[in-house]
Amino acid sequence: MQPGAIFAAHKHLAAADFLILKGKLKYRMGEAGEGAYGYEPTGAVHDLRGRNNINL
């Protein structure tokens, strides 16, 4: 993602995992930096903003 990039609000139809390889990710609950792992359960609704260049 490029700095300031935004994913529109969306609902997960299935569970999803993510790992931040580079940069930082800003989201509703805080920030995730390099090496951070996340899990989003089925039915989760959220949006997403890239703070710096990030590779998911």
N, C-alpha and C positions, 0 to 999 in steps of 0.2 A: 504494500500500500504506500502511496505517496503521503507526505506530511499533510495533515488536515483532511485526508480522504474520509468519507462517511459511508457506511452501509445503511440503507434505509431500514426502518424498523421491520422486523420479520419474525415469523414463528417457526420454530424447528419442528419439522414433521417426523424427525428421528433424532436420536441422541447424537451429539457431536463432541469431538475432542479437538484441542488445539495446543500447539507448542510455539512459543515465540522464539524464533531463531536469531532475530536481529531487531534492534530498536525497542520502542515502547508502545503499548496499546492502552488507550484511555477508555474506560467504560464506566457505566453507572456506579459500580461498586468500588472503583478506584483505578489503579494502573497496574499493568503487568509488564515486566521487563524481560530482557533476554533470559531464556531458560525457563520461563514460566509456563506451566501446563494448566489447561483449563478444561472443564467438562460442562457441557450444556445439555440438560435432559430434554427428552421429547416434550414438546409443548412450550418450551421456553420462548418468551417474546422479548426482544431487545433490539437496540441499535448499536453501532460501533463507530468509533472515531480513531484514526491513526494519529498519534502525536508526532512521531518521527517516522522515517522510512522503516517499515517493518516487513519482515518475511514471516509468514505463518506456515 
